[in-house]
Amino acid sequence: MLLQSGRVLNIAHGGALDPSRANTLEGICDSIAIGVDAIEIDVQVTRDREPVLFHDSTFYVFGRWTRISDLSLCELAAVNDSGQSPRIPLLKDVLDILRNTKILVLLDIKSRGIIDDVMRVIHASNVEDKSWIASFDYSPLIRVKEINPKIPTILTVGFSRVMANPLGSLWTLFALLFPIFAATRIRANAIFCPAYRVTRRLVRRAHRQKIAVFVWQLKDHTQASYLPDYNVDGLAIDWQATRSRKAEIVLGPAR
């Protein structure tokens, strides 16, 4: 576990230090070159069950809105070759790049019913030892523990598309109001907490339960500078959030 490791992990949000290159191979390679500790990437699946990196469920291409889950691999290749949008990488290609690095991979599961496909690729890529699974939704996190209890899970706290149904709304509010209790209920190893919700007391309570605290939704460099004093375990940052040169983003020792 990462608790009390003596460092605040520098997590590249979307895998990139430049938001315009989030979830792209170029952005991830830049983050590797800078020397981040971890990358957080968003995962969807194609129609033929191939996990890919993409934040939203739909995107605009060829003059219409298209769902990632409606595209086959061949159709995705046509989209990538068209140059109408940033190239959408396959998860397995990203994990192949990261396999021989020390960088942790935080996989944010964006849709229900895809976690088995993601776990299949993680196993095939032999990166179980560096993979963490994150989600706003509780169901994929519970499923991870059934497939491989050794892979850590992260409950992401905040508003999301999970609220599209009544049960999802209840869970979201529950996690926002009681993030540590919600995490313990599903045996999550960490929480991804929005910066405005983080307090010293919350971090202390989480650590007593052996739950790591990662922070996202940082608005400026000020938050990146004082939050390490709260003993958080990681900050998901990008170039836009910190408003600093790339060389200044690596936080280094924090305790």
C-alpha positions as CSV (number, residue, x, y, z in Angstrom):
1,M,0.0,0.0,0.0
2,L,1.0,3.6,-0.5
3,L,0.0,4.9,2.9
4,Q,2.7,6.9,4.7
5,S,5.1,6.2,1.8
6,G,6.8,9.6,2.4
7,R,5.9,11.0,-1.0
8,V,2.8,12.4,-2.7
9,L,2.3,10.6,-5.9
10,N,2.3,12.8,-9.0
11,I,-0.6,11.4,-11.1
12,A,-1.0,12.6,-14.7
13,H,-4.7,13.3,-15.0
14,G,-5.9,11.7,-18.3
15,G,-2.4,10.4,-18.6
16,A,-1.1,13.7,-19.8
17,L,0.2,17.0,-18.4
18,D,-1.5,18.9,-21.2
19,P,-5.3,18.5,-21.1
20,S,-5.6,18.7,-24.9
21,R,-3.6,15.5,-25.1
22,A,-5.5,13.5,-22.5
23,N,-5.9,9.8,-23.2
24,T,-3.5,9.9,-26.1
25,L,-0.2,8.0,-26.7
26,E,1.6,11.3,-27.2
27,G,0.4,12.7,-23.9
28,I,1.3,9.5,-22.0
29,C,4.8,9.4,-23.5
30,D,5.3,13.0,-22.5
31,S,4.2,12.1,-18.9
32,I,6.7,9.1,-18.9
33,A,9.5,11.5,-20.1
34,I,8.7,14.0,-17.3
35,G,8.9,11.2,-14.7
36,V,5.4,11.0,-13.2
37,D,4.6,8.4,-10.6
38,A,1.3,7.3,-12.0
39,I,-1.1,8.0,-14.9
40,E,-4.8,8.1,-14.7
41,I,-6.6,7.1,-17.9
42,D,-10.2,6.7,-18.9
43,V,-11.5,3.4,-20.4
44,Q,-14.4,2.6,-22.7
45,V,-14.9,-0.5,-25.0
46,T,-15.7,-0.9,-28.6
47,R,-18.6,-3.0,-30.0
48,D,-16.3,-6.0,-30.3
49,R,-15.2,-5.6,-26.6
50,E,-11.8,-4.0,-27.1
51,P,-10.9,-1.6,-24.3
52,V,-9.8,1.8,-25.6
53,L,-8.8,5.1,-24.0
54,F,-11.6,7.7,-24.1
55,H,-13.3,9.9,-21.5
56,D,-16.8,10.3,-22.9
57,S,-19.2,7.7,-24.3
58,T,-19.8,9.7,-27.5
59,F,-17.8,11.9,-29.8
60,Y,-18.3,13.9,-33.0
61,V,-16.8,12.5,-36.1
62,F,-17.9,12.2,-39.8
63,G,-20.5,14.8,-39.2
64,R,-22.4,13.0,-36.5
65,W,-22.3,12.0,-32.8
66,T,-21.0,8.5,-32.5
67,R,-20.8,6.2,-29.5
68,I,-17.5,4.4,-28.8
69,S,-19.5,1.2,-28.0
70,D,-21.1,1.3,-31.5
71,L,-17.7,1.2,-33.3
72,S,-15.9,-2.0,-34.2
73,L,-12.1,-2.1,-34.2
74,C,-12.1,-1.6,-38.0
75,E,-14.4,1.4,-37.7
76,L,-12.2,2.8,-35.0
77,A,-9.2,2.4,-37.2
78,A,-11.0,4.4,-39.9
79,V,-11.7,7.2,-37.4
80,N,-8.1,7.2,-36.3
81,D,-6.9,7.4,-39.9
82,S,-9.4,10.2,-40.8
83,G,-7.6,12.8,-38.7
84,Q,-10.9,14.3,-37.7
85,S,-10.2,13.7,-34.0
86,P,-7.3,12.7,-31.8
87,R,-6.3,9.1,-32.3
88,I,-8.0,6.8,-29.9
89,P,-5.4,4.3,-28.6
90,L,-6.1,0.7,-27.5
91,L,-5.6,0.0,-23.9
92,K,-3.3,-3.0,-24.6
93,D,-1.0,-0.7,-26.6
94,V,-0.8,1.7,-23.7
95,L,-0.1,-1.1,-21.2
96,D,2.6,-2.5,-23.5
97,I,4.4,0.9,-23.2
98,L,4.0,1.1,-19.5
99,R,4.8,-2.6,-18.7
100,N,8.6,-2.0,-18.3
101,T,8.3,1.3,-16.4
102,K,7.8,1.9,-12.7
103,I,4.7,4.0,-13.4
104,L,1.4,2.9,-11.8
105,V,-1.7,2.8,-14.0
106,L,-5.0,4.0,-12.6
107,L,-7.8,2.9,-14.9
108,D,-11.0,4.9,-14.6
109,I,-13.8,2.6,-15.8
110,K,-16.3,4.9,-17.6
111,S,-19.1,2.4,-18.4
112,R,-20.9,-0.5,-16.7
113,G,-20.4,-4.0,-18.1
114,I,-16.8,-3.5,-19.3
115,I,-14.7,-4.4,-16.3
116,D,-14.3,-8.1,-17.4
117,D,-12.9,-6.9,-20.7
118,V,-10.5,-4.5,-19.0
119,M,-9.3,-7.2,-16.5
120,R,-8.7,-9.5,-19.4
121,V,-6.3,-7.0,-21.1
122,I,-4.6,-6.2,-17.8
123,H,-3.9,-10.0,-17.3
124,A,-2.8,-10.5,-20.9
125,S,-0.4,-7.5,-20.6
126,N,1.0,-8.8,-17.3
127,V,0.6,-5.5,-15.5
128,E,-1.5,-6.6,-12.5
129,D,1.2,-5.5,-10.1
130,K,1.0,-1.9,-11.2
131,S,-2.7,-1.6,-12.1
132,W,-5.4,0.2,-10.0
133,I,-9.1,0.3,-10.9
134,A,-11.1,3.4,-10.3
135,S,-14.7,4.2,-10.9
136,F,-17.6,6.5,-9.7
137,D,-19.7,3.4,-9.8
138,Y,-19.5,0.7,-7.2
139,S,-20.3,-2.3,-9.4
140,P,-17.0,-2.5,-11.4
141,L,-15.0,-2.1,-8.1
142,I,-16.9,-5.0,-6.5
143,R,-16.3,-7.1,-9.6
144,V,-12.6,-6.5,-9.5
145,K,-12.4,-8.0,-6.0
146,E,-14.2,-11.1,-7.3
147,I,-11.8,-11.5,-10.2
148,N,-8.5,-10.5,-8.6
149,P,-8.6,-9.3,-4.9
150,K,-4.9,-8.3,-5.1
151,I,-5.7,-5.4,-7.6
152,P,-6.4,-2.2,-5.6
153,T,-9.6,-0.3,-6.2
154,I,-10.3,3.4,-6.0
155,L,-13.7,4.9,-5.3
156,T,-14.0,8.2,-7.3
157,V,-16.1,10.7,-5.4
158,G,-18.0,13.4,-7.4
159,F,-20.8,14.0,-9.8
160,S,-20.8,11.8,-12.9
161,R,-23.0,10.0,-15.4
162,V,-23.6,7.4,-12.8
163,M,-26.3,9.7,-11.6
164,A,-28.4,8.9,-14.7
165,N,-30.5,6.4,-12.7
166,P,-32.0,6.8,-9.2
167,L,-29.7,4.2,-7.6
168,G,-26.7,5.9,-9.1
169,S,-27.9,9.2,-7.7
170,L,-28.2,7.7,-4.2
171,W,-24.8,6.1,-4.5
172,T,-23.2,9.4,-5.7
173,L,-24.7,11.4,-2.8
174,F,-23.7,8.7,-0.3
175,A,-20.1,8.7,-1.5
176,L,-19.9,12.5,-1.5
177,L,-21.3,12.7,2.1
178,F,-19.5,9.7,3.5
179,P,-16.6,8.8,1.2
180,I,-14.7,6.7,3.7
181,F,-17.7,4.7,4.8
182,A,-18.7,4.2,1.2
183,A,-15.1,3.0,0.4
184,T,-15.1,0.5,3.3
185,R,-18.5,-0.8,2.2
186,I,-17.1,-2.0,-1.1
187,R,-13.6,-2.8,0.2
188,A,-12.0,0.0,-1.9
189,N,-8.3,0.6,-1.2
190,A,-8.4,4.3,-1.9
191,I,-10.7,7.3,-2.7
192,F,-10.3,9.8,-5.5
193,C,-11.7,12.9,-3.7
194,P,-12.3,16.4,-5.3
195,A,-10.0,19.0,-3.8
196,Y,-12.8,21.0,-2.3
197,R,-13.9,18.0,-0.2
198,V,-10.4,17.2,1.2
199,T,-9.6,18.1,4.9
200,R,-6.9,17.0,7.3
201,R,-9.5,15.2,9.3
202,L,-10.8,13.3,6.3
203,V,-7.3,12.2,5.4
204,R,-6.6,11.1,9.0
205,R,-9.8,9.1,9.1
206,A,-9.1,7.5,5.8
207,H,-5.6,6.4,6.8
208,R,-6.9,4.9,10.0
209,Q,-9.0,2.7,7.8
210,K,-5.9,2.0,5.6
211,I,-7.6,3.9,2.7
212,A,-5.3,6.1,0.5
213,V,-6.5,9.5,-0.5
214,F,-5.9,10.7,-4.0
215,V,-7.1,14.2,-5.0
216,W,-8.6,15.4,-8.3
217,Q,-10.3,18.6,-9.5
218,L,-7.4,20.8,-8.5
219,K,-8.2,24.4,-9.6
220,D,-4.8,26.0,-9.3
221,H,-1.2,25.6,-8.2
222,T,-2.0,26.8,-4.7
223,Q,-4.0,23.6,-4.0
224,A,-1.1,21.5,-5.4
225,S,1.2,23.3,-2.9
226,Y,-0.8,23.0,0.3
227,L,-2.6,19.7,-0.1
228,P,0.6,17.6,0.4
229,D,0.7,19.1,4.0
230,Y,-2.6,17.2,4.6
231,N,-0.7,14.0,4.0
232,V,-2.7,13.0,0.9
233,D,-1.2,10.1,-1.0
234,G,-1.5,11.5,-4.5
235,L,-2.5,14.5,-6.7
236,A,-4.1,14.1,-10.1
237,I,-2.8,17.2,-11.9
238,D,-2.4,18.6,-15.3
239,W,-0.5,21.5,-16.9
240,Q,-3.7,23.6,-17.0
241,A,-4.5,23.0,-13.4
242,T,-1.1,23.8,-12.0
243,R,-0.3,26.6,-14.4
244,S,3.3,25.8,-14.2
245,R,6.1,24.6,-16.5
246,K,6.3,20.9,-16.9
247,A,9.6,20.7,-15.0
248,E,7.8,22.2,-11.9
249,I,4.9,19.7,-11.9
250,V,6.8,16.8,-10.2
251,L,6.1,17.4,-6.5
252,G,8.8,15.3,-4.9
253,P,8.9,14.5,-1.2
254,A,6.0,16.0,0.7
255,R,6.4,14.7,4.3
